[in-house]
Structure formats: structure tokens, C-alpha cells
Amino acid sequence: MIHIHDFVAILDDVPNSNITKGTTGTIVSQLSDDYFLVEFSNEYGEVFEQIPFQQDSLLVLHRISENVELANP
């Protein structure tokens, strides 16, 4: 399931765009049951593209903090 603010990777190249397979972005809006608006930004946080994608074209990425303490079983 995809949620607003999820960090995602694109699974296919986007024709006529510099967005290619593996490019990462952030979900900023759910357009329908199957379509989401993905925002792409540079290292300074400046948005350079927003493109709608079907859910099947996205892979949700999960971040793991280095400061997480895991409990011993």
C-alpha cells in the first residue's frame, strides 16, 4: 500500500523525460485508487518534476535509521 510522503523508486523509464528507472521521489498526492503524483527534487530540495504514476510502476522504499536500538529476544 502506498501513502502520502512515501519515498519511492520508479520501475520504468519515463519517455521524453530525464526520469529513468531507479529514480527516487516522494508521493505528494493520491490522484485515484491506482494513480499517485510523485515529486522529484534535487539535493537542495528544489522540485524539478512532478509526474503521475500508476501504483504498479512504483516501489516503496523504507529507510532504516542507524540510531535504532533493537531489543534482544
C-alpha positions in Angstrom: 0.0 0.0 0.0 1.3 3.5 -0.9 0.8 6.5 1.3 1.3 10.3 1.0 5.0 11.1 1.8 6.3 7.6 0.9 9.7 7.6 -0.6 9.5 5.6 -3.9 11.7 4.4 -6.8 10.4 4.4 -10.4 10.3 0.9 -12.0 10.4 2.1 -15.7 11.9 4.8 -17.8 9.6 7.8 -18.5 9.6 8.7 -22.2 10.6 12.3 -23.1 11.8 12.9 -19.5 15.1 12.6 -17.6 13.3 10.4 -15.1 14.7 6.9 -15.5 14.2 3.5 -13.9 15.5 3.7 -10.3 15.0 7.5 -9.9 13.6 8.2 -6.5 10.9 10.7 -5.5 8.2 11.4 -2.9 4.4 10.7 -3.1 2.7 14.1 -2.8 -0.9 13.2 -3.8 -3.2 10.3 -4.5 -5.0 11.0 -7.7 -7.2 7.9 -7.8 -7.2 4.4 -6.4 -4.3 3.4 -8.7 -2.5 6.7 -9.5 -0.2 8.8 -7.4 1.6 12.1 -8.0 5.4 11.7 -7.5 7.6 14.8 -6.8 11.2 14.8 -7.8 13.7 17.2 -6.3 17.4 17.9 -6.3 19.9 17.7 -3.4 18.8 21.3 -2.4 15.1 20.3 -2.1 14.2 22.2 -5.3 11.4 20.4 -7.2 12.2 19.8 -10.8 9.4 17.5 -11.9 6.0 16.1 -10.8 4.6 13.2 -12.7 1.6 10.9 -12.1 2.4 7.2 -11.9 0.3 4.1 -11.7 0.9 2.2 -8.4 2.4 -0.8 -10.3 5.2 1.5 -11.6 6.4 2.4 -8.1 8.4 0.6 -5.4 8.1 1.9 -1.9 11.5 2.3 -0.2 11.9 2.1 3.5 14.5 4.0 5.4 16.2 2.4 8.4 17.8 4.7 11.0 21.3 3.9 12.2 20.3 5.0 15.7 17.6 2.4 16.1 18.1 0.2 19.1 16.9 -3.4 18.6 15.7 -5.4 21.6 17.4 -8.7 22.3 14.9 -11.6 22.1 
